Amino acid sequence: MLGYLEWGQDNSMFLFQGEVEILRRLFSDPLSVAHPLVLLPMAGQLILLMTLIPGVPRRLPTYLGIACLGLLLGFICFIGVISLNAKIFGSTLPFLFTAVYAIRHYRRISKLN
């Protein structure tokens, strides 16, 4: 959740800062955060967190969690590219590299089995 956003003249925020605000609103006004670009990434985070609990992450939940988070971070990456904003684009690269690494890792493991 290191994604970075800028809008307007002096407005900017990292995704983890926005997530804190969303969690605050979730308990006071749940309908204000009921949007697919809010709920799916949060579900993706929970799914990825659950894959860490058993000790050996399973492939399908990991793919599902990456896909849910990838919707938001892919959209942010796209915004960074079309606006030619290197900070926005660069903030999505750690997620993208990690997601590609995880997918390649699981494919390599499945080929060995």
For each residue, the residues with C-beta under 8 A, 3 or more apart:
1: 14 15 16 19 45
2: 14 15 16 91 94 95
3: 14 15 72 73 76 88 91 92 95
4: 12 13 14 15 76 87 88 91
5: 12 13 14 15 18 76 79 88
6: 11 12 85 87 88
7: 11 12
8: 11
9:
10:
11: 6 7 8
12: 4 5 6 7
13: 4 5 17 18
14: 1 2 3 4 5 17 18 91
15: 1 2 3 4 5 18 19 72 76
16: 1 2 19 20
17: 13 14 20 21
18: 5 13 14 15 21 22
19: 1 15 16 22 23 42
20: 16 17 23 24
21: 17 18 24 25
22: 18 19 25 26 33 38 42
23: 19 20 26 27
24: 20 21 27 28
25: 21 22 28 29 30 32 33
26: 22 23 30 33
27: 23 24 30
28: 24 25
29: 25 32 33
30: 25 26 27 33 34
31: 34
32: 25 29
33: 22 25 26 29 30 38 39
34: 30 31 38 39
35: 38 39
36: 39 40 71
37: 40 41 71 72 75
38: 22 33 34 35 41 42
39: 33 34 35 36 42 43
40: 36 37 43 44 68 71 72
41: 37 38 44 45 68 69 71 72 73
42: 19 22 38 39 45 46
43: 39 40 46 47 68
44: 40 41 47 48 64 65 66 67 68 69 70 71
45: 1 41 42 48 49 65 68 69
46: 42 43 49 50 65
47: 43 44 50 51 61 64 65 68
48: 44 45 51 52 61 62 65 66 69
49: 45 46 52 53
50: 46 47 53 61
51: 47 48 54 57 58 61 62 65
52: 48 49 57
53: 49 50
54: 51 57 58
55:
56:
57: 51 52 54 61 62
58: 51 54 61 62
59: 62 63 106 110
60: 63 64
61: 47 48 50 51 57 58 64 65
62: 48 51 57 58 59 65 66 102 106
63: 59 60 66 67 103 106
64: 44 47 60 61 67 68
65: 44 45 46 47 48 51 61 62 68 69
66: 44 48 62 63 69 70 99 102 103
67: 44 63 64 70 71
68: 40 41 43 44 45 47 64 65 71
69: 41 44 45 48 65 66 72 73 95 99
70: 44 66 67 73 74 95 99
71: 36 37 40 41 44 67 68 74 75
72: 3 15 37 40 41 69 75 76
73: 3 41 69 70 76 77 92 95 96
74: 70 71 77 78 92
75: 37 71 72 78 79
76: 3 4 5 15 72 73 79 80 88 91 92
77: 73 74 80 81 88 89 92 96
78: 74 75 81 82
79: 5 75 76 82 83 85 88
80: 76 77 83 85 86 87 88 89 90 91 92
81: 77 78 84 89
82: 78 79
83: 79 80 88
84: 81
85: 6 79 80 88 89
86: 80 89 90
87: 4 6 80 90 91
88: 3 4 5 6 76 77 79 80 83 85 91 92
89: 77 80 81 85 86 92 93
90: 80 86 87 93
91: 2 3 4 14 76 80 87 88 94
92: 3 73 74 76 77 80 88 89 95 96
93: 89 90 96 97
94: 2 91 97 98
95: 2 3 69 70 73 92 98 99
96: 73 77 92 93 99 100
97: 93 94 100 101
98: 94 95 101 102
99: 66 69 70 95 96 102 103
100: 96 97 103 104
101: 97 98 104 105
102: 62 66 98 99 105 106
103: 63 66 99 100 106 107
104: 100 101 107 108
105: 101 102 108 109
106: 59 62 63 102 103 109 110
107: 103 104 110 111
108: 104 105 111 112
109: 105 106 112 113
110: 59 106 107 113
111: 107 108
112: 108 109
113: 109 110
